[in-house]
Amino acid sequence: MRLKFSQFLVALVIVGALALGGCSTQQDASNASSPTSTATSTATETSSRSTTEATSVSETTNESIPGMKDLPRLEGKATVVMTVKGSPITIEVDGTNAPITAGNFVDLVQRGVYDGTAFHRVVRDPQPFVVQGGDPQSKDPKISVNRLGTGGFIDPKTKNERYIPLEIKPKGSEQPIYSKTITQPPVLSHKLGAVAMARSQQPDSASSQFYFALADLGFLDGNYAVFGNVTEGFDVVNKIQQGDRIDSAKVTKGAENLKTPGQ
């Protein structure tokens, strides 16, 4: 989407207004500023190529990215149906082009992490932007509003928050690029209905929070990891209000493509 200069300034204001601070065990240990979860944000391949590509990604990045080998990954695609106020939203999750980001999302869906969570940030004015949710803290109706948007998934095994690396695959590339933003056009773009991971200014700070793109948001491409798109029920997304909760999220297809280390 092309933005006029004034529109671009408005977008920057919206993006900046989304930042909230929150503490984490990992960041306290390193005396660094804690991460914030924020949405500041082709052709169909054969299944055999998808599996080979995803395996190649896992093999070549497990050693170069700390903790990569311990993260779930999706080898291929999956379908997730998220129900909000009784109405379904169907999401195609793309592990072919974003295996780690997609794998993290599907794993959290299967764990029931998103069930009962609230959408804590909805930005439609002055122009459609994002609907953001996925903070596990929002399951508690008594939590302070100021803390919403600061939480992530706490891995029961490690007792620490799970973070995933920024993962963006440029068009024409065999594999995604990790832990840094890119200037090339990505395979998965911020088109209307895209689903992407929220993160702080630190590239590798995404955990469980995600957002739906309410418009074509091309200015976010290359900076935030898109991992899927809404295929049915975007009218439901358009009706979501701040505070609305996810009734449930279920993997309805492609669960066998999720590969979890140690299982």
C-alpha positions in Angstrom: 0.0 0.0 0.0 1.4 3.4 -0.9 1.1 6.0 1.7 1.1 9.8 1.1 3.6 11.6 3.4 1.0 12.7 5.8 -0.5 9.2 6.0 3.0 7.8 6.6 3.4 10.1 9.6 0.1 9.0 11.0 1.2 5.4 10.6 4.4 6.1 12.5 2.4 7.7 15.3 0.2 4.7 15.5 3.2 2.3 15.6 4.9 4.3 18.3 1.8 4.4 20.4 1.6 0.6 20.5 4.8 0.2 22.6 4.4 -0.9 26.3 7.2 -2.1 28.6 7.3 -5.3 30.6 9.9 -7.3 32.6 11.2 -10.7 31.7 13.5 -13.1 33.5 15.8 -13.3 30.4 16.2 -9.5 30.2 16.7 -9.1 34.0 19.5 -11.5 33.8 21.3 -9.6 31.1 20.6 -6.2 32.7 19.1 -5.1 29.3 15.9 -3.3 28.7 13.0 -5.8 28.7 11.3 -6.7 25.5 7.9 -5.4 24.6 5.4 -7.2 22.5 4.1 -4.8 19.9 2.7 -4.8 16.4 4.8 -1.8 15.2 5.3 -3.5 13.4 3.5 -17.7 -4.5 3.4 -20.2 -6.4 2.2 -23.4 -4.8 5.1 -25.8 -4.0 4.9 -29.6 -3.9 4.7 -31.2 -0.5 8.0 -32.9 -1.0 9.8 -29.6 -1.7 8.1 -28.0 1.3 9.3 -30.8 3.6 12.9 -30.7 2.1 13.0 -26.9 2.4 11.8 -26.9 6.0 14.3 -29.6 7.0 17.1 -27.7 5.3 16.2 -24.6 7.3 16.3 -26.5 10.6 19.6 -28.2 9.8 21.4 -25.0 8.8 20.1 -22.8 11.6 20.1 -25.0 14.6 23.7 -24.4 15.4 24.0 -20.8 14.2 21.0 -19.4 16.2 21.1 -19.9 20.0 18.2 -22.1 21.1 16.9 -22.7 17.5 17.2 -26.5 17.9 14.9 -26.4 20.9 12.0 -24.6 19.1 9.1 -26.3 17.4 8.9 -26.0 13.6 6.2 -26.5 11.0 7.2 -28.5 7.9 4.6 -27.5 5.4 1.2 -25.8 6.1 -1.5 -26.1 8.7 -5.0 -24.7 9.3 -6.1 -23.2 12.6 -9.7 -22.2 13.3 -9.9 -19.5 16.0 -13.4 -18.8 17.4 -14.2 -15.3 18.7 -17.6 -14.7 20.3 -18.9 -17.8 18.7 -17.7 -17.0 15.2 -14.9 -18.8 13.4 -11.8 -17.3 11.8 -9.8 -19.7 9.6 -6.1 -19.1 9.4 -3.7 -20.8 6.9 -0.4 -21.1 8.7 2.6 -21.2 6.4 5.5 -23.4 7.7 7.0 -23.6 4.2 8.1 -20.0 4.3 8.2 -19.4 8.0 8.9 -22.8 9.7 9.9 -21.5 13.1 7.4 -18.7 13.5 4.6 -21.0 12.2 5.7 -23.8 14.4 5.7 -21.6 17.4 2.1 -20.5 16.7 0.8 -24.0 16.0 2.5 -25.3 19.1 0.9 -22.6 21.3 -2.5 -23.3 19.7 -2.2 -27.0 20.6 -1.1 -26.1 24.1 -4.3 -24.0 24.5 -2.3 -20.9 25.2 -4.6 -18.7 23.2 -7.9 -20.0 24.6 -9.5 -17.4 26.8 -7.0 -14.6 26.0 -8.2 -11.1 25.1 -7.5 -8.8 22.2 -5.8 -6.0 24.1 -5.1 -3.7 21.2 -7.4 -2.7 18.3 -6.4 0.2 16.0 -8.9 1.2 13.3 -8.6 5.0 13.5 -7.5 7.2 11.9 -7.1 4.3 9.5 -7.3 0.5 9.7 -4.2 -0.9 11.2 -4.1 -4.1 13.4 -6.0 -6.3 15.9 -3.5 -7.6 18.4 -3.8 -10.4 21.0 -2.1 -13.4 22.4 -0.8 -12.1 25.7 -1.3 -15.1 28.2 -1.7 -12.6 31.0 -5.0 -11.5 29.6 -6.7 -14.7 30.7 -6.8 -13.1 34.1 -9.7 -10.7 34.1 -8.2 -8.9 37.2 -4.9 -8.1 35.6 -4.1 -4.4 35.3 -4.8 -2.9 31.9 -1.3 -1.4 31.9 0.3 -4.8 31.9 -1.6 -6.1 28.9 0.7 -6.4 25.9 3.8 -7.1 28.0 3.5 -10.9 28.4 4.6 -13.9 26.5 4.5 -17.7 26.7 6.3 -19.2 29.7 7.7 -22.6 28.8 6.8 -25.0 31.6 10.0 -27.0 31.1 12.4 -24.1 31.4 10.2 -21.7 33.5 11.4 -18.9 31.2 9.7 -17.0 28.5 10.1 -18.6 25.0 11.4 -16.2 22.4 11.7 -16.9 18.7 14.1 -15.3 16.2 12.8 -12.8 13.6 12.2 -14.9 10.5 11.6 -13.4 7.1 12.1 -15.1 3.7 12.9 -12.8 0.8 11.4 -13.5 -2.6 13.7 -15.7 -4.6 15.6 -17.0 -1.6 15.9 -20.7 -0.7 15.7 -20.0 3.1 14.5 -17.4 5.5 16.8 -14.8 7.0 17.0 -14.8 10.8 17.4 -12.2 13.5 17.5 -9.1 11.3 15.2 -7.0 9.2 15.5 -7.0 5.4 15.0 -4.6 2.6 14.1 -7.1 -0.1 10.4 -7.9 -0.7 9.4 -10.8 1.5 7.5 -13.9 0.3 4.9 -13.4 3.0 3.8 -9.8 3.0 1.5 -7.6 5.2 -1.5 -7.8 2.9 -5.1 -7.5 4.1 -5.7 -10.4 6.4 -2.1 -11.3 7.1 -1.2 -12.8 10.5 2.1 -11.8 12.0 4.1 -11.9 15.2 4.3 -8.8 17.5 7.7 -8.0 18.9 9.7 -5.2 20.6 12.5 -3.3 18.9 14.7 -6.2 19.5 14.4 -8.5 16.5 14.4 -11.8 18.5 11.8 -10.8 21.1 8.6 -12.3 19.7 6.9 -14.9 21.9 3.1 -15.5 21.8 1.5 -12.2 20.7 0.3 -11.9 17.2 -1.8 -9.5 15.1 -4.2 -9.4 12.2 -3.5 -6.8 9.5 -6.7 -4.8 8.9 -5.3 -3.3 5.6 -2.4 -3.7 3.3 0.5 -2.6 5.5 3.4 -2.7 3.1 5.5 -0.4 5.3 5.9 -3.2 7.8 7.2 -5.7 5.3 10.7 -6.9 6.1 10.5 -5.7 9.7 8.0 -8.1 11.2 7.4 -11.8 10.6 4.2 -12.8 8.7 3.4 -16.5 9.1 -0.1 -16.9 7.7 -3.3 -15.3 6.5 -7.0 -15.4 7.1 -8.7 -17.5 4.5 -12.2 -17.3 5.9 -13.9 -15.2 8.5 -12.2 -11.8 8.0 -15.6 -10.3 8.6 -15.3 -11.6 12.1 -11.8 -10.0 12.5 -13.3 -6.7 11.3 -15.8 -6.9 14.2 -13.3 -7.6 17.0 -13.3 -5.0 19.7 -10.7 -4.4 22.4 -11.4 -6.8 25.2 -13.1 -9.5 23.1 -11.8 -12.9 23.9 -10.7 -16.0 21.9 -13.2 -18.8 22.8 -10.8 -21.4 21.4 -8.2 -22.0 18.8 -7.8 -25.5 17.2 -5.5 -27.0 14.6 -8.0 -28.6 12.1 -5.5 -29.6 9.4 -1.7 -30.2 9.2 -1.1 -31.0 12.8 1.2 -33.8 11.7 3.5 -31.2 10.1 4.5 -29.9 13.5 7.9 -31.1 14.7 8.6 -30.6 18.4 12.1 -31.3 19.7 12.2 -34.2 22.2 8.8 -35.6 21.1 
